[in-house]
Amino acid sequence: MIRAIELNKISFSYKENQRLFKDLSLTVYDGEITVISGSNGSGKTTLGKLMMGIIKPEEGSITLFGKESSKMNLGQRGQQIGYLFQDPARQLFASTVYKELSFILELKGYDETMIQEQVSKMLDIFQIGYLKDMCPFYLSGGEKQRLALAAVLINQPKYLILDEPTTSLDPKRKQILSDILKQYREEGKGIMLITHDEPFALEHGQRVIEIEGGMITYDSKFEA
């Protein structure tokens, strides 16, 4: 398996004398769905943010597909890793739903026809076409969740880190997400699910890692 993300002896603290991680090493792989579980405050979300480069470790190194994360800019990291925030509103910024989805494609130089095709596809998949001219900030929690997921996926990253992706999703929309994750897995892409949704984790996880107090207390692989 290809090593997607490697943490080598990472140390991190939010406050002085309150260290969360110390000498933490962990590797997650392409083509595998890894579930990160643990109680609130255990370090799950912080782990994902470190992997994405949203926050920096005090010590240690992080590599993304063999490249030092510290030597990559945000755009380069975003091409490698698609990251869904626990609160989807934190990553929405455009004036309309359509522009939220088209922004990254415009940045990458796609022509207008391709942009329209890709955006329409995501609007259909996540059933948010009726919202395309709406401001994202006025959407419901479930609508924001679906838009944020669509915005992550439209960039076609090599690896996904999804923090509580089923929050605010009804059973129908959760099934849509399940189908997408299964397709990603079949394509050989890796996914990290940070979730309290045990049934969803059991359905998809091939590897389960439990974190408590900034330490890995359990790490086991099984077939989903």
Helices and strands as residue ranges (DSSP letters): E 3-15, E 18-29, E 33-37, H 44-52, E 59-64, E 67-68, G 69-71, H 74-80, E 81-84, G 88-91, H 97-107, H 112-125, G 129-131, G 136-138, H 141-153, E 159-163, H 171-186, E 190-194, H 198-204, E 207-212, E 215-221
